[in-house]
Amino acid sequence: MSEEKNFHKNPIIKDIYTADPAPMVYGDTLYLYTTHDEDKLVNDFYTMCDWRCFSTKDMVNWTDHGKIFSLDDIEWADDRAWAPQAIERNGKFYLYCPVHKRNGGMAIAVGVSDSPVGPFKDIGQPLVDEGDWNDIDPTVFIDDDGQAYLYFGNPELRYVLLNEDMISYNKKIGVMKIPMTEKSFAKGSHNTGTTYGEGPWFYKRNGLYYMVYAAFAEGEKRNEHLAYSTAKTARGPWEYGGVLMEEGPCFTNHPGIADFKGHSYLFYHTDELPGGSLFHRSVCVAEFKYNNDGSITTINMCDGVSAIK
């Protein structure tokens, strides 16, 4: 896809509109899952029907694996192929995707594949379906003890404890709601009165748990910026860490973080391709470094990244 040998200029994908980047490192390859903003809008709103996958071994040369899962593959869904995330367990790959349920609200679907590039097959029913609009933007992580977590939500942050099969969760515990406090997510202008908006990205590094998310600062008519909170356990309590990336000209942003071959990357999206808009977005990436205490200094949107070996 790219003829650039030593530097890849943002956006990563230039021939279609992509958003909601979700990187997954497997072996010597970084796989990037994205949503796809269709060129032609329906009802002047987000028009998204499928999920795409791209891969790289050096952050510069990318392979386009095309459409790997779509609304056509999910019989019970009819709209809104929104922000996904993928993970591997026991040789299987699981793609968690928010969709609009027929005659319902938003719900979380799961596609399963033997390959990171699909094709993915729907499990035939929603994994999480609370009958409301909170069930979007799933982020999945398997802790050192083998317990898998699926966090999700707008306007609240919630989670379930996934069973080892990765396609069901502990119904005894059910859906847990994180207290939406200013200590955890700072004071902001979203529905809970905090900055937390949506698009959580959950991971662990050096014993510290991170929750990166799309955030709304105080004030009216704000675009999303990226912020993060940390915790000493996978279930919180969460403590606000700061602004990860300032808001840009696009109304939404969506974080995805990965460590790859000794480098740390923040994936995000903008509206900077020709014809770009809040409904026509493009995935970008920036390299960054953690501070010694695990904190992260605000990361600037950038031109692109250099090749790695």
N, C-alpha and C positions, 0 to 999 in steps of 0.2 A: 504493500500500500504506500509505503514511504520511500522516497529516493534519498532522503536525508541520511547521511552516514554517521555523523557525530553529534547531531543536535536535531531534536524533533520539535518543531514549532507548534504551539497551541493554535486551535484546538487539535486534539489527537485525531479525530475522524472528521474529514472535511467534505465527504460526498453525500452524507445524510445528516439530519439533525438528531443528536443523541443527548440524553440527560441522565441524571441519577446514577452516577458511576459507582460500581461495586467491584473492586478488585479482589481477586483470590489468587494467592500464590500456591502453586502445586508443582513440586519438583523444581525444575530449573526455569519454569515459565510463569509469567504473570498473566492471568486471564482477567479480562475486564468485561463485566456484564453491564449493559446499559438498557435504558428505555429508548424508545424511538418516537420522536415527534414527527407525525406525518406532515408532508408539505401542505396538503389541503386540509383546512380545518372544517370540522362539523360543528355547527352552532357556536362558532367563534369561541371555542374552548379547547382545552388539551385534548388532542386527538391522537390516541396512542393504542395500538393494536397488537404489538409484539415486542419481544425482547431480543437483543442482539448480543453477540460475543465477539471479542477481539483478543488477540494474544500477542505477547512479545517476550523475547529473551534478553533484550538489551535496552528497552524503553524508547528505542528509536524506530526500529523496523517492526511494524505491526501486521498481523495476519487477520483478515476479516473472515469470520466463520459464519456470517450471515444471520438469518433468523433462526433462533434455536428453540423458541417456545412462543405461542401466540394465543390470543383469545379463542381462535378456532379449535385449539386443543383442549379447551376447558368448557365442557358442555353446559355447566351450570352458571357460567359468567357471560356477560354481554357487553362489557365496556371497561375502560380505564385500566389499561395494562401499565400500572405504575411501578414505583421504585422497587427493584428486586435485590436479593443478595443470595450468594451461593456458598456452599460448604461441602467438603468431602468427609465421609465417614464410612469406614469398613469397605472401601473400594467403590462406594456409590456416591453420586453427586446429587445434591438437593438444591433446588432453586425455589426460593420463597418469594411469592409475588402477590401484591395486593391487586384485587380486581373488584369490579362491581358485580354483585350477585343478582341474578335475575329476580325481579320482584323483591329485592332486599336492599341492604346497605353495602358497605365495603366489607370484604372478607379476604382472608389470606389463603392463597392456593399454594400447593407444592408440586413441582415437577421433579421427577426422578430420572436419572440417566446413569449409564455405565461409563460415560465419557464427560469430561468437563465442557466439551463443545456440543453436547447433546447428540441427537434430539432428546428433549425432556418429555416425559409422559405424566400427565396429571393423575393424582391419586384418586380422583373421582368425586371428591367432596372438599369443602373448605376445611382447613386445619383450625383456623380461628374464625368464628362468626358470632359476634356478640349482638348482631342486629342493629348496630349503630354505625357511625362514620369514623370511629377511632381506629379501626383495624386496617391501618395502612403502614407502609414503610418498615417492613420487618428487617431486623438485623439479628444475625445468628452467631453464636459463639459456643464452643465446647471447652469447658474448663479442664484444669489438670486432673480433677477427680472423675472426669468422664461425664459430668452433668452438662447437658446442653441447654442453653437459654435462648429464647426468642423474645427480644424486646421489640416494641412497635408503638405507634400511636401519634395522633393529632386530634385534640389539643393536649391530651394527657399522655404520659409515658407509662406503659404497662408491660408486663412480661408473663410468659408461661414457661414452665419447666418441661422441656421436650423429653419424651421417652427415648430410649436408645435407638428405636426404629426411625427416629427423626421425622415421622409423619403423623405422630399423635403426641399428646401432652398429658401431664398429670392432672386428671380431672378432679381429684380430691382437693388439691391445692387451688386449682382453677386459675383464672386470670388475676394476677396481682397488680395492684395500682401503686405506683410510686407517688409519695406525697409531693405535690407540686409547690415547693417552698422557695422563697427567695434565697435561702442558704444553699439550696441545691442547684438552682438555675438562674439566680439573680433576678432583679426586678425588670420586667419588660412589658411589652404591649400586647402579648398574645392572650388568648382567652382565659388562661389561668392566672394572669397577672404577672407571670414570669416571662423570661426570654424564650423558654422552650416552645418550639413551634411544631417541628416534625423531623423526619429524616434521621432518626438516631443511627449511630454507628458504634457498635459495642465491641471492645477488644481488651486484651490484657497485655501489659508489657512490664517486665521487671517487677512483678508482684503487685502492680497497680492497675486497677480497672479504669477504663476510659469510656465515657459516653460523649461522643461528638454529635452535634445536631444542628439543624437549621433553626435560627433564632431571630426573634424580633426585639429590637431595642425599644426603649421608651419613646413615646411620641406617636403622632399619627402618620399614616401613609409611608411606613418604613418598608424597605425591601429586606429580604432575609440576609442576615450575615451568618457566619458559622461560629459556634461557641463550643466549649467543652466543660465537662465536669468529671471528677474522679471519685473513686471509692476504694475502700480497703477490702470489700467483699463484692461478689457478683450481684448481690441483691441490695447494695447500698449500705448505709445512707450515702447519698451523693453530695459532693461539695463543689460548688462552682469554681472553675479554673480560670476562665477569661475568654476573650474574643480570639477565635482561631483565624478567622478571615473577615475583614470588613465587608460590608455590603457593597455590591456593585450595581450596575445599571439594570440587571435582570431582576425581576421580582423574586424568583426563587433561587436557591442554591441547594446543593445536596453533597454531603461529604462522604468520601470513602478513603480509608487509610490503609496502607500496606507497607511492611518492611520487605525489601526485595534485594537480595545480593548485597547486603550491608548498607543499603540506602533506605531512607524513609520518604514516603510520598503521600501527599494529599491530593486526591482527585476531587474535582469540583465541576460545576458547569456555569457557563456564561451564555450570552446571546450574541456573540461577536462574529459568527459567520454571516456572510451576505444574506439578507432576508431574515436575519435573526430577530426574535421577539420573545416575550414571556412564554409564548407557545411554540417557539422554534429555538431550541437551546443546543449547546455544544459542549461536550466533555473536554476538560482540560486537566493538566497535572502540574504540581509544583513539588520540588524536592525541599525537604526541611530537616532540621536537626532538633532533637530533644535537649532541653537543659539538663544539667546533672541531677536535679531533684525530680525529674520527670515532667516538669511543666513545659509548656510549649509557648514560645513567643509568637505573636501574631504573624501569620504568613501572608505575604503579598501575592496577588494574582500576578502571573509572570508570562514571559514569551514562550517558554517551553523548558525541556530538560535535555541534558547531555546523555550520550550513550554510556552504558556500563557493560562490564564483562561478566 
